[in-house]
Amino acid sequence: MKSSRRIFLRRSTRSGLAILSTSGLSANTLQELATKPTVAFKPDYVVRSLPENMVWGYYGADVPPVANVKDGAVVEIQTVNPSGVSRPNPEEFYNKNNLPLDQHAQEVIAILKNVKPEPSGIRGHMLTGPVFIEGAAPGDSLEIRILDMTFPAPFGVNSVWPGGGGIPDEVKTRETFVYRYDMKRKTASLKEGIDIPLKPFMGVMALSPPADMGHQSSIPPNFYGGNLDIKHLTKGTTLYLPVSVAGGLFTTGDGHGAQGNGEVSGVAIETAINLTVKFIVHKGKTLKQPRAETPTHFIAVGLDKDLNKAMKNALSEACAFIKDELGFTFNEALSIASTAVDFEVSQVVDQTLGVHAMIPKAIFTKKKFDYWA
């Protein structure tokens, strides 16, 4: 970690601390420092959405960590999603859409004015991190338990534009839609008569690629995770990623208030989310691709620039999981996949396309699957 960042982590600014170790702090102090109401899971660390904690659009083994946390720590990571907000005049978006220039808006504006893009021209999402997890090393896997997700702002943004999305040639004009949240009903609406259930998840959750891959854009997902856009990764679910560098270097962003499978306009309801996770290192447990788990399903992931190949990769991953983790033969696994596993298109818009396999736990009647949520 660079010395300037080390110094920053030790001192207060007008906006607050960049990273807080909350052990030993009173409840009143925590309430004062937080930007949202206290959640059910008290974090050991809080990583604020301040310019010093952001990286614009890329991952890399040489990106200095903004926090160093212990294996098993509960960490709140605050994120922004400046979709629809222009860098030259960010205030215009809020004024035009009659949205308050509150603390969160001021954080977004400060980030857009102070965070620099990757110098070689790589572009992607505005991300928070990376976070260094003590004990994580190449050849391990990292379990990321998604304990909570909250909205620091009561709206999200979806856009359509020529050349974007799943039918790029059919879109003739650019248009941005602001979805306003009804937090009591847990819905989002762009106009009267349209209520979309809020089902928040992080579009991007990534570990660093290996050092020899250099900087990688956050737009295409890869074996280290990233822009998976799997709508099922909501509160109470788990993501497993392979570790390629010391500390793993976890980075997140691209919060979504809701998304359909496919993410067909090119984006979901793009929104800021405060994510609370628990990191657990599994020593020597090597993964080739991301895996995930919900209380009811195991999720295998297939990625490729070609959607047909992404489907084949998802099928191969599903069969490998059923065979290696659940104790069936390959032929039995393929038969189970054909008769009981649903394959869904995660997204068709991230350059590298995604298909995920939903493997129901209930069909394995002789097995008991313990789960934390």
N, C-alpha and C positions, 0 to 999 in steps of 0.2 A: 504494500500500500504506500503510495507516495506520501512524503512528509506533510505536504499541505493538507491532504485529506485526513491524516492522523490528527493534526492540530484541530481541524474543523470538528472532528468527532468529539473533541474534548471541551468544546466551548459553546456558549449560547450565542445566538444571533437575534436580531429583532423578530425573526420568523419562528424561532424555536430551535431545538436541537436537530441535527441531521440524523443522528441515531441515538436512541436512548436505551440504556439497560435499565429496565423497570424494576428489577429486584431491589427491595429495600425502600421503594418509594411508597408514600401513603396514597390512599385512594383519592384524596383530594388533589394531590399533586398530579397523579395520572390524569384525572379529569381535566385539570387545567391545561396540561400539555397536549392532550389528544385533540383531534379535529372532528371527532365523531363521538357518539355515545359509547359508553363502556360495553364491550361485548361479553358473551358468556365465557369465552376463553381468555383469561388474562394473559397477555403476551409477556414474554421475557425480554423482548426487544421490540422497538418500534422504529421503522425506517420511514422517515417523512418524505413527502413529495415536494422536495426542494431542488433547485437547480443542481446543487452539489451531489445529489443522489441519482441523477438521471443520466441515461445514455440514449442517444438518438439513433435508433434504427439498426443496431448491430450487436453482435457478441464477439468475444475474442478472449483468448487466454491472457492477453496483456492488459485487459481492462481492469483498472484498480478496483478492488472491492470497497464498497461503502460501509460494510458491516462485517464483523467476524463473530459468528455465533456457534454455540456448542451443539454437538450431535444431540438430538432430542429436544432442542429449543422450540418454543412457540414464538413465532415472529409475525408481527403485523407489518405489512408492506403496503404503503399508500401509493396509489397510482393516479395518473391523469390520462385523459383521452381527449386531445385537442382537435378531434375531427370536426371540420366545419369552421374552425377558428384560423384566421390568416395570421401568419407571422408578422407581416408589416404593420397590420392594424388589428390586433386581437380584440380590442374593446368593441369594435364594430359589430362583431357577432353577437355579443351580449346585448348591446343596445338595440340592434335590429330585431332581435327575437324577444325583447322585453324580459330578459333574464338578469338577475341581480349580479352586480359586481362585488360579490361577497368574498370571504377569505379564500374559498376554493378557486374562484375565478381569478383572484389576484395571484394565486400560486401558479395557475396555468399561464397567465400573462408573463410572470417572472421567468418561468421555464422557457417559454417561446423566445423571450428576449435574451436569455443568457446561455442556453444550452446550444452548443455548436454541433452541426452535422458532422458525420464521419468525413475526414478530409479527402479521402480518395473518391468520394462520390457515392458510396453505398447509402441507400436510403431505406427507411423502414419506420417502425413504430417508435413513439416516445415511451421509454421503458424505465423502470426503477430497478437499480441494482448496479453491479452484481453483489450477492451475498455469499460470503465465504463460510462454508460449513466445516467446522473442525473435524478431522478424521476422515473426510471423504478423499479418496484417492482413485487414480485410474484403475479400472477393473472392478470397482464397486458399483453399486446402484444406489440411488437416492429415492427414498419413499417420501412423497410430499402429501401429507394429509391436509385436506382443505377443510379447515375448521369453521371458517365464517367468511362472509362477504357482505359488505355494506356499501351503500351509496353516499358519497360525500356531496353529491349534487343531484337535484331531483329531476334530471332530464338526461336524454341521450340523443344521438344524431344518427340518421341513416341518409345515405346519398345514392344517387344514380348519376351516371355520366357517360357520354359517348366513348366507346372503346373499352368500357369496364363491365365487369360482371359476367354472367353466364351467357348472355345474348348481346354481345358488345355492339354488333352492327345494327341492332334494332333501337338502340337508345339514341335519340336525336338531340336532346338538350340536357344540360346538367341541372339537377335540382337537389336541394338539401332539405330534409324533413326533420324537424325537432319533435321528438317524442317526450311528452311531459308525463311524469310519474304520479300516480295516485298511490301513495305508500300504504294507505289503509286497505285498499282493494288489491294492492300489489299488481297493478296493471300499468301499461304505457299506452299513450294515445297520441296519434298525429293529427286527428280531427275527431269531431263528435261522431259516435257510432262505431268507432274502431278501438277496441280494447285488447291489447296484447298482454298475456300473462308475463310478468317479470320472472325470469329464470336466469339470474346472473351467473356468469362464469368468466374466466380469464381466457382470452383468445391465445395469449402468448404466455407460456411457462417453459423456460429453457435452462439448460446448463450450458457451459461453454463448450464449443467444439474443441478438438485437439489443437495444440499450438501450431502444428504444421498446416492447418487449414486457414490460419490467419483470421482476418475479420470476415464475418458472414452476416449478410443482411437478415433482418428479422422477418422478412416477408415470406420466404419459402420455409416450411417446416422441414425437419431432418431427424436423423436418429437421436440427436441430443434434445429433441422436443421442439420448442418454439411455437410457431403459429399453427398449432394443430387444429384450432377452431372446432373442437369436439364439444357439442352443446351439453353433453351429459356430465361434464366435469364441474358440477355445482357443489354447493356446501354439502359436506358429508361424504365426498368421494375422495379417491386417492389416485395420484399419478406416480408412476415409477419411471425414472430416467437413468440411462447409463452415465457414469462419471468418467470424464475424459481428462480432467486436469485436477491438480490438488485443490481441495476446497469445493470442487464442483462448479462454483460461481453461478448461482441461481439468479435469473433475471426474469421480470414479469411485467406485463402491461397489456394494452389492447383489451380493456374490459368490455364485456358485452352484457347489456341488460336482457336481451333475448335474441335468439337466432334460430332460423329454420335450418334443417340439414341442407347443405349445399351453399349457404351464404350467398345466394345467387345474384344479389345486386352488386356484390363486391365487398360489402361490409354488412355488419349486423346493426343492432342498436348500440352504437359506439358510446361508451360511458366510462366515467371514472369509478373505480372500485377500490375500497380498502380491503385487502386480502389478508386473512390470518391463516397461517399454515404451521404445521409441525414437521420438522425435518428429521428423518431417521435414516442413518447410513447402514447399508447392508454390505458388510465386508465380503469381498470375493464373489458377490452375486452379480455376474456379468449379464448384461442385456444387450441385444443387438438393435432393438427398436423400443420405442416407448410402449408401455403397457399401462392400463388403468383398471380401476375396480370401483364398483358401487356396492351398496348393500345387497343388490339383487343380481348383479352381472359382473363378469370379467370382460375387459375390453382389449382386443388386439387391434393393432394399427398397421395399415399399409399405406405407403407413400410412393409416388412416382409422378413424373411430368405427364405421363399417359394414364388416363383414368382406368383403362382396362388393366394395365400393369399394377396400378395401385390396388385394384380389386384382387388380383392374383396374390399380391404381397400380403394383403390382409388375410386372405384365406390361408396362405402358408403360415403366417404368424398364429392364426387361430388354431390350426392343426398342431403346430409345434407346442403351443401352450397346453392343449388338451392331452397331447401325448406325453410331454415331458413333465408337466406339473401335476396332471391328474391321473396318469398311469395307464393310458390306453395305447393300443397299437396305432400306427399311422392310419391304416385303413379304417379302423374304428373311429378315429378322430375325424376323418374326412366324412364318414357317414353321419356322425353326430352333427358336424357343421352343416351338412346338407339338409338335415331334417329338423334342426332346432335353433340354429344360429342365424340371427338377422344381420345382414351386411348393409350398412348405411353410408351414404356419401357425406363425409364431413364437410368438405368444401370443394368448389371447382374454380377458385379464383386466386389462389396463392402461389401461382407458378408451378410449384410442386403440389399435386392434388392429393386428397386424402380419402380413404375409406376406412371405416372402423367396424369391427365385428363385435356384436353384442352376444356374449356367451352366457346364457341364463344359469345361475347356480342351482335353481330348483330342480333341474332335470337330473342332477347327480344325487340320487336319493340315498345312497349308501355313504355319502361324504358329509362331514360337518365343516362348515367354513366359518371360523371365528372372524369377526369384523369389529372394528373399533367404534363405528358409528351406530 
